[in-house]
Amino acid sequence: MADLQRDVQDAIDELVASGAERGVQVAVCRRGVLVVDAVAGVADPEAARVFTSDTPVYATSTGKGVTAAVVHVLAERGALDYDTPIADVWPEFAARGKGKATVRHALTHATGVPGLPVGTTPEDLCDWDATCAVIANAVPWWEPGTRSGYHPQTYGYILGEVVRRVTGKAISQVLREEVAGPLGVADELFFGVPASELHRLARIEDAPFPMMEPSAETPEGAQEEGVTEMAAEMMAEIPFFRVVDGYTAAPMAALPDAAFSNRSDVLTSDIPAGATMTARAVARLYDALLNGTLVSPARLAELSSAAVTGVDEVTGAPATWGLGYTIGLTEALADPSLFGMAGSGGTAAFADTATGLSVGVMKNRASAGDFTTVERIARIVLQAG
């Protein structure tokens, strides 16, 4: 697929040259073969460090697909079952009416515990035991299993603690031993990154916020103030930011912006609602799901099929979930043969059961839910498939 390698490389070179992106990696696998390994741009402008194929990138919710893969591998070997009540392995989770919540509910964002306390800080998220205790004691927003709503941070802790209770090991260790190591990508796929590896990571930067066109009458400083007020008003209208009993799905003090994503304590901690990875590592993971290396064909069919469909209780948008993956990737990439996860910074990883292609797209300019780059690359890849 030499033409595909060329077409993807041309596209990301153009994105970087135009200033739309700072640095981009794209990898595509099919049946165990890396058919595209393209990279362009700069990993860290201050250090003048170029992006390479082995530069790990902190990617927010794209990492949820990695967390799900760990759960599926454990299910494949019989260590857990999707319909196991979470409280069977984590008794504290039964508090306040959550006793019937299952691993399946956690994978489909249906446990009813999408929120953390409003004042949650990055330091809080780095404290695994404390955060799990808060989640275990939380009052569910709905009866577990009766609705589904995106769990931005709690998803990773709930499934990660299930993994810890079942195996006796942190999810980062299980990832390394059961998934990344066997696939040969242990140095490119992490939850908590070893401190000795931090120097290799791409530096995340926030994409510029679209500015209002100033008029001659706009007072100095009013433009930036107007943008801030506009952003606050927009967020107030999104269900994602509502508060229930002092809990919010998106604690403002811990939003995954560039400042959060570059913190060494965040990067070295297990916060498995996200992960740090290269495009080729995560593409290999999805390829291993597709080709039978990690799970059986029957389990692949189950995890990649629609399990929950409807209006998301947290985002207010239509959503279709498989077991840990969205079915269809974005509004513009809605083909039901696609399963994967996209992250708020504009990264994504997915597989296509129709073509057998697995794709990873990593970048270091966090574009606040703008998936233009992912969608452009995905169209090139899928048209070639």
Secondary structure, DSSP 8 states (H G I E B T S, - for coil): -HHHHHHHHHHHHHHHHTTS-SEEEEEEEETTEEEEEEEEEEEETTTTEE--TT--EEETGGGHHHHHHHHHHHHHTTS--TTSBHHHH-GGGGGGGTTT-BHHHHHTT-SS---EETT--HHHHT-HHHHHHHHHT---SS-TTS-----TTHHHHHHHHHHHHHHSS-HHHHIIIIIIHHHT-TTTEESS--GGGGGGS---EE---------TT--TTHHHHHHHHHHHHHHHTSGGG-EETTEESS-GGG--SHHHHT-HHHHTS--TTSEEE-HHHHHHHHHHHHTTSSS-HHHHHHHTS--EEEE-TTT-SEEEE-SSSEESSBTTB--TTEEEEE-TTS-EEEEETTTTEEEEEEESEE-TT--HHHHHHHHHHHHH-
